[in-house]
Amino acid sequence: MEDRIEQRITIRATQDKVWHLVTRPGWWLPGSGAEPARGPGRVAVGYSGDVKPYVIDVVRVEPQGYASFRWSSAFGGAEPAPGNATLVEFYLRPVGDETGVTVVESGFTSLDLPEALREDEWKGNKGGWQYELAGLRTRAEIAPPGEALGRLWQKLILTRIAYSRRSRTRAGVSCLNSWRGDPVRARAAWRRCCLSHGRRWRSTWPSLRRPASLPAGGRGVGCCSPSVQRG
């Protein structure tokens, strides 16, 4: 049987953001909430559906590039020791505008288990890492609510620029430059851009008419539209 598992993925997120996630001991355990590790040590990680926490050893941490842990998944999360634990290593590297993540888990042939059970553990963890890496990608790529809303306003402003006449494009760029990742400021800039050209307020995206971020009784989102009537 094989002694190690190695899998790789790329994530559309900054290396710093991915690093913050993979350095949490036991992040791959559902419901775990450990803080990012800064150096070697032992951590008891709560695990959803299991009263007894998993004990995970932080072996080594090299900022932004490498983190390794030792755990005894085959023995119900007992304290790692020779014969009952495997080593889990994470390698991070830039891949263009994305972040590459490699996970390596090794030590299966050294487990104090019958060969058939060691092989079952290897197969189970191999499939488990495919699932967990997909979940890591999802968590890293989802923007926080405020950031996501800010990006949406940026898109609306860019749409406004696309509709503008050449003589009005400079005003549209001014609105865009006033966006600083702050949804409230972005909304104000967008409104000024519309009013500066005497445009009507009208919602063009139904899903934006009553965004959750507006206070109760808010007017809803309006955005500029060309003076041409739509059918």
N, C-alpha and C positions, 0 to 999 in steps of 0.2 A: 504494500500500500504506500501511498504518497505521504510525505511528512509535512508538506506545506500547501497553503492556499495563497494564490496571488491574483488579485483583480484590480482593474484600473477603470477610472471614469474621468471625464472632464466636466467641469461645472462652470456655468456662466455667472461667476461671482468673483469678488476680489479674493486674493489669497489670504488677506487678513480676516475676512469674514468666515472663510472656510476653516482657517486655523482656529478661530474662536470656537467653532463647533466640534472639531475632531479632537481637541485637547481636553474635552470634558470626559473624565473617566466613565466608561460604561455608557456613552451616549447612544450606543446601539441597543441598549435595553429599553423597552417601552416604559415610558413614565419616569425615566431617570432624570435627576435634576442636579447633578454635581456641577460645581464650578470648574472652570478651566484650570488644568494643572500647570503649575509654574516650575515644578521640579519633582524629584523622586519622593515617594511616600506611599502610604497605604490608605485607601478610601473605602468606606462602606457605602455602597450605592443602592438606594431604594429601587425596587423593581415592581412595577404594577402587577398585581395579582399574586405576589409572593411576599409573605410576611417577613421572611428572613432576607436581609439585604445581601447582595453580592459583594464580596471583598475583592477589590481590584488593586493591584500594585502598579504605581506609576514608575516605570523603569528609567526612562530618559526623555528629556524634552529639549529639543534644539529649536529655538524660536523661528517660527514661520516655515520650517522645513521638515521636521521629524519629531514624532512622538511615539512612544512605545509603552505598552501595558502588558501585564501578565494577569490572567484570570483562569479559573477552574470551571469552565462551563460544563464539563463532563461530570463534575462532582457537586452540582447544585450551588456553585458560588462559594465553596469553602475557601479558607485562606490558602492562597497559592503556595505551593511547595513542590519540590522535585517529585515527579511522578503523577501529579494531578493537574498541572497547569500548562497552558500554551501561551506563547508570546504573540501579541498583536502589535504590528508596526504600521504606522501611517507615514507616507512620504508625500509632500506637497511640492509642486513645481509650477512655474508659469508656463502656459501653453497658449501663445498668442495673447488674446484678450481674455482667456479663460484660465481656470486653475485645474491642474491635473492632480488627481488623488490616487495613490496606490496603497492598497491594504495587503499586508502579508501576515498570515497567521501560520505559525510553525510549532513543531514539538509534538505532533500527534503520535508518532511512533514511540515516544518515550512515556506515554500515559500507561499507568498501571491498570490496564484493562485487557480482557481477552481481545485477540486480533479482530474478531468480528465487530466488537463494540467500538474499537478504535476506528475502524473503517466507517462505521455508522456515524460516529462523531465527526469525522472528516467530511463525509457527504452532507450531513446536516448543516455544518458551519459553512460549507461552500455555497449552498443554496441560501443560507441566511445572509451572507455578505452581499449577494446580489440584491437582495431585498433591501438591506440596510443602506447600501450605497445609493440606491435609487431614492430612498427617503432622505438621505443627506443632500442629494442634489436638489430635491424639492424644497427642503428647508432653506438651503443657501440661496436659491434663486428667487424665492418669494420676497418681494420688497415689503418693508414695514408699511402699515396703512398710510401714515403721513407721506412717506416717500412715494408710494404708489399713486396717491392723489396728486402729489406735486407733478409727477410725470404725466399724468392725464391732463393737467392744466397746461403743461408745456406742449402737449400734442394739440390742444385746442388753439393755443397761440400760434403754433406753426400753421395750423389750418387757416387761421385768420390771415396770416401773411400770404398764403397761397391764393386766397380770394382777393387780396388787395390789388388795386391798380399799382402800376410802377411808381407813381408819385406818392403813393401812400405806404409803400413798403418800409420806408425809413421809420415811420411811426410804429409799424408792426414790430420791427426789430427792436425799437426802444422798449416796447412792452415786454418782449422776450428777455431782453437784458435785465429787466427789473425782477425777473424770476430768480429766486435764490433757494429753491427747494422748500419754500414756505407756502403751503397751499393758500393761506389767507392772503399773503402778499400777492401771490399769483392771481388770485381771483380779483383783487383790487386793480392790478395792472391790466388784466383782461378787460375789465369794465371801463377803465379810462380809455383804453384803446378803442373800444366800441363808441363811447360817447364823443370821442374827439372827432369822429367822422359823422356824427349825427345818425348813427345806425339804430335800428330797432333792437330791443332785447327780445330774443326768442330762443327757446330751448330747441336745439337740433338733435340732442341725444336724449330720448325719453328716460333712459336709466339715470340721467343726471338731474332730473327735475327736482328730486327731493333726496339729495345725498345724505347719508347718515351723519356726516360731519357737521351739517347745519343745525342750528338750534331749532327747537320746536317752533313751528309757526314761521320758519324762514321762507323767503320768497322762492327758493329753488335756484338752480343755475340757469343763467341765460348766456347765450354767446352770440357774437356777431354773425350776421348772415348777409349776403349781398342783397342789394335793393331789388334784384330781379325776383319776381314772385315765383314760387315753386308750385308745381301742380299737385 
